[in-house]
Amino acid sequence: MKIAFLGTKGIPNNYGGFEQFAEYVSIRLVNLGHSVTVYNPSYHPYKESSYKGVTIQRIFSPENLLGSAANFIYDHLCLKHALGAGFDIIYEAGYHSVALSYTILHVNKMKRPVLITNMDGLEWKRAKWNFFVKSLIRKLEKIAVHYSHYLVSDNVGIQEYYKSVFKKDSFYLPYGADIPTNFDSSLLFNYSVSPQDYFIVVARLEPENNVELIIKGFCNSTSRKKLILVGNINRYGELLRKRYKDDRLMFVGGVYNKADIDSLRHFSVGYFHGHSVGGTNPSLLEAMACACFIMAHDNPFNRAILKDPAYYFSLQTEISDWVNSIESTRKLAGEKHIAANVDRIRNTFSWEQIVGDHEILFRKLLE
């Protein structure tokens, strides 16, 4: 098959979840014998024409001039190019900056290529958007639902949402993770921490990821351990860094070296996952694969992945209590919880299985 992945900030990943997904799935599909192209914005630092067998198609993006508004132009140019490039499958990661292009380019009237949209989480719920933007995104969501040939939901909760609200079926295809075979505690030296002496958060520093709630809960604890926050220091991250001067907090920016981030996760005493606007977040799956002891924000999307029994938070006090009792809690239930999470990755969320499921779906839709 000839497959294109659009809607990301390019590979190799230096940004987030969709980029990681595109990198992992595209490489594995190439290894299975398919021709795969990933569309990269012109500003991406990787300048080669291919990456581990995946073709890189560079498309102009005026992000340095327009900021995030440039995504509408970039995604339109990507889709217009891809529609004329002879692909069998076009996989759009996300919808809100490409939905208008679906109408302009009349994709609903085309039989080939097959256009699949991964609807991601409930984008209009993100706290950073004002009322106008939220209303606009909901309209764009409706367009994407009705113009896409097929929809993909990465979480059962998202699948149920589209069935309930739009009476639209979608294919459930989550992300995956690999279980690392080696962790190196010496890498922690670069971050001035030692095993079991810190908690960790790996997330974009955005309000809907509950980073501030985690910080508040941690700062109100009596623990002398550190809290490492891994994520690019954006405007909101700078605000948090200035607002909370606790010397236990460590804002380390983005960490994209896999050996480093795997080891940071694995040797933490506790891992916080605060994502709340839906979907299956790759960072949660990777934390499970790295044998982390996890406390997650209490919502249906995280519960669909972690199941019960697990540790969840909604309140600041729940975070503080968990931090204060972490030694006894880990001793009591840590081994059981960690083993259950690793088993779920091995049996349900392995990349080998997830990529195989994508390949099966793509073939089915082409038939």
HELIX and SHEET records of a PDB file:
HELIX    1   1 GLY A   17  ASN A   31  1                                  15    
HELIX    2   2 GLU A   63  LEU A   66  1                                   4    
HELIX    3   3 GLY A   67  ALA A   69  5                                   3    
HELIX    4   4 ALA A   70  LEU A   83  1                                  14    
HELIX    5   5 ALA A   99  ILE A  104  1                                   6    
HELIX    6   6 VAL A  107  LYS A  109  5                                   3    
HELIX    7   7 GLU A  123  LYS A  125  5                                   3    
HELIX    8   8 PHE A  131  TYR A  147  1                                  17    
HELIX    9   9 VAL A  156  PHE A  166  1                                  11    
HELIX   10  10 SER A  185  TYR A  191  5                                   7    
HELIX   11  11 PRO A  207  ASN A  209  5                                   3    
HELIX   12  12 VAL A  211  CYS A  219  1                                   9    
HELIX   13  13 ARG A  235  ARG A  243  1                                   9    
HELIX   14  14 LYS A  258  HIS A  266  1                                   9    
HELIX   15  15 PRO A  282  ALA A  289  1                                   8    
HELIX   16  16 PRO A  300  LEU A  306  1                                   7    
HELIX   17  17 GLN A  316  ASN A  324  1                                   9    
HELIX   18  18 ILE A  326  THR A  329  1                                   4    
HELIX   19  19 ARG A  330  GLY A  334  3                                   5    
HELIX   20  20 GLU A  335  ASN A  347  1                                  13    
HELIX   21  21 TRP A  351  LEU A  366  1                                  16    
SHEET    1   A 8 SER A  50  TYR A  51  0                                        
SHEET    2   A 8 VAL A  54  ILE A  59 -1                                        
SHEET    3   A 8 SER A  35  PRO A  41  1                                        
SHEET    4   A 8 LYS A   2  LEU A   6  1                                        
SHEET    5   A 8 ILE A  89  ALA A  93  1                                        
SHEET    6   A 8 VAL A 114  ASN A 118  1                                        
SHEET    7   A 8 TYR A 150  SER A 153  1                                        
SHEET    8   A 8 PHE A 171  TYR A 172  1                                        
SHEET    1   B 6 LEU A 249  GLY A 253  0                                        
SHEET    2   B 6 LYS A 226  VAL A 230  1                                        
SHEET    3   B 6 TYR A 198  VAL A 202  1                                        
SHEET    4   B 6 GLY A 270  HIS A 273  1                                        
SHEET    5   B 6 ILE A 294  HIS A 297  1                                        
SHEET    6   B 6 TYR A 311  PHE A 313  1                                        
END                                                                             
